[in-house]
Amino acid sequence: KKQAETELTRVADDLRALIDTANAPIFGIDTKGNVNEWNQKAAEITGRSKEEVMGHDLVAEFISPEFRDSVKAVLDNALNGIVTANFEFPLYTKQGKRVDVLLNATTR
């Protein structure tokens, strides 16, 4: 049993490292829409560190008003098991620069 737990921990650590160092922005939200995952590429692109965004409402705080409803709908669908591929929307950096993001939303 101990060996299985050790292996499970190793695999979880490997997956965490893979997500964090991926060459694409990866973020996650909980069922309330609050950020619970924010990898290095997301931080690089937005200028917002993981510490700055964790626990914050992704849509309300980081999506421009004209896209909030559509982004929220895509994320709500993902939380309900409905996959969305290649949904494009603008994300604004900490400095106010617009970055077009292609979102693939799935349930974890």
N, C-alpha and C positions, 0 to 999 in steps of 0.2 A: 504494500500500500504506500509506504514512504517513497519508494522508487517512482511509482506512478504520479504521486504529488510533485516530486522533484521534476519529472519530465513535463508535467502540465505547466508548472511555473516557468520552465525554460521556454516552452512553446509560446506562452503568453508574453514573455519578455521579448522573444524574437519578433512576434507580431507587432508589439508596441514599437519596437525599433524600426521595423519596416514601414509602419504608418508614419512615424515621426520624421523619417529621413526620405520619404518618397519624393520624387521630382514633380509632384503635383500637389496643389493645395487639398488637404483633407480636413474636413471639420465634421463634428457631430453635434447633435442636440439631444436633449432629453425630451420626455413627453410634454414638458411645459414650454419647449422652444428655447431653453437655455443652453448655451454652448457647454459641451462636456468633452470635446476633443478638438484640438487645434494644432496641426502639425507645423513643422519648421517652415515649409513652403508657404503655408497660409500666412504665417507671421511675416515672412519676407515680402510677400506680395502686398499685404495690407499695411505693413508698418506697425501692426498691433501684436504685441507679444501674447503668448498663451496666458500669462498671468493677467493681462489686461482684459481678456475676453471671457475667460472661464466663468461660468455662472451667469453671464449676461444674456439677455434676450436677443438672439441673433437678428431676427427680422426687425424688431422695434428699434434697435440701436445701430445696426450696421447696414441696413438696406434702405435705399432711397424711397421716399413716400410713394412714388408712382409704381413701384414694383413690389411693395410690401404684400399686397393681397395675393398676387400671383405666386410669389416665392413662398408665402405661408401655405398656400394651397398645395404646392408641390411637396413641401416638407410634411404637411399633414397627411397627404396621400402616402408618402414613404413610411410614416409611422403606422399607417394602417395596412402596410404590405403591398402598396401599389407603387411599382417602380416607374420612375421618370428618367429618360435618357436625353442628354444633349439639350437641356433647358438653359437658354442664355439669358443672363441678367447682369446689370452693372453692380459692382461692389465698390464702395468708396474707401480709399486708403485713409489712414490717420491724417494725412496731409491734404485730403480732399480731392485727390486725383481719382478719376473714374477708371476702373479696371473691369473689362468685360470678362465674365466668368461663365464657363460651360459646366452646368451642374448635372451630375448623375446622382439621383437620390434613391437610396434603398434602405430597407430596414436592416439593422444590424442583427 
